[in-house]
Amino acid sequence: MDSARGSKGIKSWPKSERPREILLEKGPEFVSDAGLVAILLRIGIKGKDAVTLSRELLHHFGGLKGLLNARKNELEKVKGLGTAKIAQLLAAIEMAKRQLKEEMITKKAIKGPEDVIEYLSLSMANLKEEVFRVIYLNSANVILAIEDYSGVLLISLQSIQER
């Protein structure tokens, strides 16, 4: 059924099955992962509607988590993803990361290690390279800043200290 529907495009589907209409009528929590990605992609490619392309992306990257951690060069290898679609996906991914950081920074105070663990596990899960993240707090445990340092900087600092 999907391949028959896919060749005609999502516009030929009943409105009750279209991801964008489901999102607008019922809310984002009622849309599948593939549907959410399809909304971001907006259109498919020849012979594949946006939902079919999204399902293939999710399968290729091992699910939503893998797709959200994909880098530009990995996305460029996927047939059907041009610069516009890649930019849309990367922008959405970055917005999610920034929202997490903003949420953490705007908390009144860190109540305990659980708050830090929750933030770090969500924001740093499946990073492709090592990152040293520093969370600066004042004496009332209010976050002042969050900064990332790459492994290159840490290695150079370590080699300086060893001298």
FENWO-V264474 format. One record per helix or strand. SS is the DSSP state (H for helix, E for strand). FROM is the first residue (numbers start at 0). TO is the last residue. If there is no record, write none. Layout:
ss: (SS,SS)
from: (FROM,FROM)
to: (TO,TO)
This chain:
ss: (H,H,H,H,H,H,E,E,H,H,H,H,H,E,E,H)
from: (1,9,14,18,27,32,44,47,49,63,71,82,112,130,142,150)
to: (7,11,16,25,29,40,44,47,59,67,75,105,123,136,149,161)
